[in-house]
Amino acid sequence: MNKSVALIAKHCPFALSDVKDAVARLGFAVDDVSLADVDARHMRTANIALIMIEASMSGVEQVRRIRRRNASVAIVMCESDLAQNVPIEAFRAGVDDYLRYPLCVEELEARVMLIASKHHGGHAAPDAWLAPGRTVKSLVGDSASVRRITSYIHRVAATDTTVLITGETGTGKELVAEMICRCSPRADKPFVSVNCAAIPETLLESELFGHEKGAFTGATMLQRGKFELADGGTLFLDEIGDLGQSAQAKILRVLESKHVQRIGGKGLLSLDVRIISATNQGLDHLIAQDRFRKDLYYRLNVARIHVPPLRERREDIPLLLAHFIEEYNRRFGYHVQGVTEEVVECCMRYDWPGNVRELRNVVESIFIDLSPDITTIAVLPDELRMGAFTRQDTERDKVLLALLATKWNKTKAAQRLNWSRMTLYRKLAKYNLAGPDPSLSPAADRTVMARIRTSTLEDVPVAPAVPVTGGDTRL
């Protein structure tokens, strides 16, 4: 079978050798062509899966012409210098991602894999790593932590090691597990999820390992366990810290022997299952209390991913708001375009103890009370507004709010904070605050933040609403 082709326009950052080598490693056949010939080459070549062009209005026009004929090809635009209106026009024209050069090769590979996976029809992705019908949901966000997690997910996915995902309830641990599975060679095999905290301990072993008919009172038929159902694929053990000692011992035995025995069964079943586990508890603390086996912990904690709480990545809140608005627009048949500046300000100040899940639920509750003709969300629940304005901003919050209020203009942000630029740069490094990535937030440089009122910031006028942008997330 011929390889899927990545068409790269010459004279753009994508045409550099390190970028082309990275794209080739993903399984594409790389083909250079001038920007003027992109459209013609796309028409003549049937197996083009990816088009990579420079950011310019000419490039935007090329995208429009291609999209009128082809919705399945993945299109990525890249710029080396910020061109003011191009990101907005590019996304309106139909690009899938918008990158700034320079960028690290690992991030490029991760982003291209996610983009190509969304276009899985025809030749939309290299057969070497993308199974038929496979799609990959991704974390919504542009913070440094989300970028780092996404990049690491793709490195872990290429292996078959066990993974331990940590983080508070509602941060998206199951989504991370699914991303690992769907980006791995096991993508077309089962992904089986078990919430260890939701199953009574008396039934947990039967759920995990299955049972034979007549193994105990009420066992009227043979039941395959979750391990057996996940054979060849991935088993996700959520809230693994809630497992009892007996179940822990048996899971350890399965990890070591690669065999499972049903309750009441006499023979061993050979299995090929990748284990991904998650917990919102400190397993080290449970080990110290003799509530979790140290040997099982070492088996599970080979690769580790920590999903930070939403309060530690507040810069992602506008993107998440926009994503959930888009999601509930589709579900309710509404046409809400965004939120008022007061809503954004409240959401940025609130601590979100329930994390992304709480934010989703708030948006859904608002939609339930909305009229179909409302186009801008202007009201939040009273308890959220009270919680938002009783907290004290940390230094990191003040830096972030200043950057958002000035559209990430560091000179203006430093002035509002009464700092020198060098002081601001030190704070950016200290708090690991990355600049906005227009590929995930095409409107990030136009409108994000509302009037900011703190001891160090003046009121800042901004546009009245945060417009909707795309993304995928599920908790």
N, C-alpha and C positions, 0 to 999 in steps of 0.2 A: 504494500500500500504506500502511495506517495505521502510524504510528510505534509502536514499543514504548513502553510506559508505565512511568515510574518513580513509584511511589506513595510519597509522603513524608508521614509523620505530622506534624501541626502541633505547635507548642510544643516541638520538639526541635531540637538544633543543626543538623540537616540542613535545617530549614525556613528557615534564613537565606538571604538573597538570593544571596550569593556562592556558596554550596553549590549552590543550585538552578540558578544560571546555569552552573556547571561541569558538572552532570549533563545539562543541556539541550545543552551543546556536544558531548557524546558521542553525541547523536542521539536521546535519550529525549524523550518528551512528559511533562512534569512535572505531577503532579496532587497537590494537597494534600488531606488528609483527617484527621479526628481519629483518635486512637489507637483509640477505641471502635469506629470505623467501618471500620478497616483490613480486618478479616476479611470484613465484608459486601461492601465494594467489591471485594476480591479475588475473591469468589464471582461477582460480577455482570459483571466486566470480563475478557474473554478474553485480551487482549494485554498484560497486566501482566508485565513482565520483571524488575522490580527493586522491592523493598520496603525502605524505609529508615525505621527507627523508633528511639525513644529507649530508653536502657538503663533498664529497670525490670522488676520481677517481672511486672507486667501485660503488658509487651512480650514477655517470655519466654513467657507463656501464649498470647499471640497467635501467636508463632512455632510453638509446639507444634501449635496447631489448624491452621495453614496447612500445616505439614509432613505432617500426617496425610493431607492430600488432594493435595498438590502438592510433588514433590521437585525440580522443574525451575526454579522461580522463585528468583532470587537474593535473599537477605535480608541486610541490613547493619544493625547496631545501633551507636548512637553514645551516648557519655556525655560530660558536661562535668565531672563530679566522680566520682571513683572510688567505685563501689558495690561493696562487698566480695564477694561471691558471685555477682553478676550475670554477669560474664564466663564463669565456669565453667558456670553454668546455661544461659546463652545458647548456648554451643557444644554442650552436651548436647541442647538443644532443636532445634538444626539451623541456626543462623545461619552464614553463609559468612564474615563478617568482622565485626570489633568494633573500632571506632575511638574515639579520644578527641579531643574538641574542646578547644582550637583545633587545627587541622591545616592544612597548606598545601594550596592548591587543586591544585597539580601532583600531590602525593601522592594526594589524593582521586581525581583522574581516573585515575591509574595503577592504584590499587587496584580501583576500580569496573570498569575494563576487564578486569583479570585475573579478577575474580569473575564478571562476566557471561560471559566466554569459557568458563568451566567449565560453564555452563548453556546450551550452544549448541542445545539442542533447542527447537522451537517458536519462540516470540518471546523467547528468552532473551537476545538482544543486538541492538542496532541494526544493521540490515542495512548501514548506511553504512560500517561498519568491520570487521564480523565476518563472515567467509566461512562458508558452510554447512559444518558438521562441524569447524570450526576449534576447537582447544584450545590453551591457552597454559600451558606449564610455567613455574614461577617459581623463583627462588632461595630457598632455605630460610634464613631468618635475620631477625633483628630489629635488627642493629647499624646504626649510622649509615651505614656504607659500603654495606651491602646496600640500605638505603632509597634512598640517593643513586643507586646504579647502576640500581635499578628505575625510578626517576623519569626518569633520563636515557635509559634504553632506549626509553621511550615517546615522548620528544621526537625521538630519532633515527629511530625507526621510521616516524614520519610523513613523513620526508624520503626521498630516494633516494640519499643520499650514500654514499661508501665509508666503512667503519668499520675501525679497527685496534683489536683487543682484546689487551691485554698482561696477563701474569701468569704465575706459576710453573706447572709441570706439576701437574695435578690440582685446580686451583682452580675449574674450571667454565666455561672460555672458550667451548666449543662450546654449552653451554646458553645463555649470553648471546647468542650468534649466532642460535640458534633462536628465542629470545624476540624479538629484533629482527625476524626474518622473520615470525613468526606474529602479531605485532602490527602489521604493515605492510600496505599495499594488495596486496602480493605473497603474502599468507598462503596463498591457495589455489593458488599456483604451486609449482614444484619447489624444494626446499631440498637442494642437492647439496653434500656435504662431502668434501674431499680432504685427506688427511694428507700433506703434501709431504715429510715426513721418512721416510715408510714406503715410498715408491715409488723404485726405483732411478733414478738420473739418466738412464740410457739409455732408460727407458720413460716418464719423466715427461711429455715433450712429447706423446707419443702419447696418454697418459691425459688430458691437459688439452685438447688440440686435435683429437684424433681422427686417423684415417688412412684413406686410400683403399685399396682392394684392390690388392695388388701394389706398394704403396709401398716395401716393403722385404721382405727374406727373412722369411717367416713371416706376412706380412700377407695371409692367405687370404680375408679379407672386409672390407668397409667397417666401420669402427668410429667411432661418434660420440664426441667428446670430452666432458669434464665441462662445459666452457663451453656446448657445444651442448645438452647434456642439461638445463642450468639455464636455458635460454632462457625469458624471461618471469619467472623467479624469482630465487633467490639462490644464489650460489656462495660457499661457505665454504672458504677456503684456510688450513688449520691448519698451524702451524709454518712459516710463509712464510720465515723466516730461513734455512731449509735449502735454498731454491731455488738452483740454479746460475745463473751469469750469463746463459747462453743463454735459459733459461726466464724469467728476470726481464725480459729485453729483449722477449720475445714477449708477456708479460702486459702490459707497459707499452704495447705497440703496440695490444693489444686494448682497453685502457682508453681510449686516445686515439681510436681509429678506430671502436670499436663493431663491429668485424668480426673474424672468425676464419677461418683457412685450415687445412684438414686437411693433414697430412703427405702429400705426393704429390698434393695437390689443385691445381687450376688456378684455381678461382673462389673468391671471398670470400663468406662467409655472414654476413648481417647479424644481430646479436644484441642482445637487451635483457636484460642481466644485471646485478644488483647484486652488488658484490664486498664481502665481509666477510672480513678476514684476522685471523690471530692468531699470536702468537709468545711463547715463553718466554725469548727472548734479547733483549739490548739492541741494537736495530737501529742506534742511533747508533754503538755500538761497532763493529758490522759495517761500517758505512759508512766509519769511520775506517780500517779495515783493507782497504778496497776489496773487500769481500766482498758488499756489497749496494748497489744503485744508489740514489743520492740522489734522482734524479727519480722513481723508482718509489715510494720512501718518501713523498715529498710527495704523490703521487697516492693512496696508501693511507691516509695519516694525516690525513684530513680531520676525521672525528669519532674521538675516542679514548676508550676505556673501559679502565680498569685494574681487574682483579679481584684484591683483596688476598689474601695467603696466610692460611690459617686461624689461624695464630699471631697475626695482627694483628686478628682478630675473634673472640676466644675466647668472647665472650658468645653467639655463635651455636651453640656446641658442644652445649649441652643440647637445643636444637631439632633439630639435625642427628641427634643420637643418637636422639631420639624418632622422627624421620622414618624413619631406617633400620630401627629396630626394627619400626615399623609395616609397612614394605616387606617385610622378611624374615618377619614373621609371616604375611603373605599368601602368600609364596612357599613357606614350609615348612609352613604349616598349624598354626603354634604360637600360643600366647596369652601371650607375654611382655609384661608390663605396664610394665616399666621397668628401671632399673639401680640398684644400691646406691649409697650415698653415696661409698664408697671409689672406685668406678668413675668417678663424675662428677669427683671430685677429681683422679684420675690423668689423665683426659682433658683437664681444664682446665689442668693443669700441663705436659703433653707438648707438644712444639713442632710435631708433625705435618709433617715434611719432605715427605711425600707429599700433604699438604693434604686436601681433602674426599675425594678418591679413596681415600687411605689409611684414613681414618676409616670409609668404607663397607666397605672390605675387612676391617678389623678386626671390624666388627659381623657381617659374613657368616661369617668364620672362627669366631667365637664360636657362631653359630647351628648350624654344622656339628657342633660338639661337644656341643651342648645336648641334653638329653632333652626330649621333647614336653611333659612335665608341669612343667617349670621355668617359673616366672612372673617371676623377677627375675634379671637378669644380675649375677653377683657377682665374676667373674674376668676379668682382661685378660691378654694375652700378657706373659710375663716381661720381654721387651725393652722393651715400652711402659712397664711399671711402673718399671723401672730408669731409663729415660730421663726419666720424669716427676719422679722425686724426686732427680735429680742436678743439675737446672737451678736457677738462682737466679731468683726472681721479680723482674721489673722493677717500677718504681713503678706503671706502668699496670696490670700484673697485680694488684698488691696493692689498688689502688683498685677494680678490677673484682670481685675476689674478696670484698672487704668489702661491696660493693653487693649482690652475689648472695647472700651469706650473710645479709644483713639484709633481703632481699626488696626492695631498692632504696629502703629507708628512709634518706634522706640524713643525718638527725640521728644515727641509730644507727651508720651507717657512719663518719661523722666521729668519733664517740666511739671506735670500735674502732681507728681510725687515729691517735687522739690529735691530731686536727686540729680547727680551727674549721670551721663550716659554710662560711664564705667561702673558706677554703683548699680545701675539697673542691670547691666550685663552680668555682674556678679550675682545679683539676686536671681536672674533667669537661670544661671547655672546651678545655684543653690537649690532652687525649687523645681528644677527640671521642667521648665516651661518652654515648649517648642512653639514656633510660629504656626499660624493657620495653614492648612494644606487645602488649596482650592479644589483638589480632586475629590475630597470628601465634603467640602463645604463651599460650593461655588459662590455663595452669597456672603461668605465670612468677612470679606473685606468691604462689604457695602453696609451691612447693618447687623449688629449683634446685641449691643448693650443699651440699656435704658439710662435714665438719669441716675447718676451715682452720687449718693450722699454719704460721705465719710469725713472723718476729721482731716484727711489729707487730700481729698478729691473735690473738685468743683462740680457743679451740675453740668452735664454734658448733653446737648441736644442730639438726638439720633432719629433715624427713620422710625415710623410708628409701628412696624410689625416685622417679625422675623419670618421670612418667606419659607415655604416648604422645600426641602431637598430630600433626595432619596437615601436609602440605606436599609439594612436588614438587621434585625435583632430579635431574639426570642428568649424568654426566661421561663 
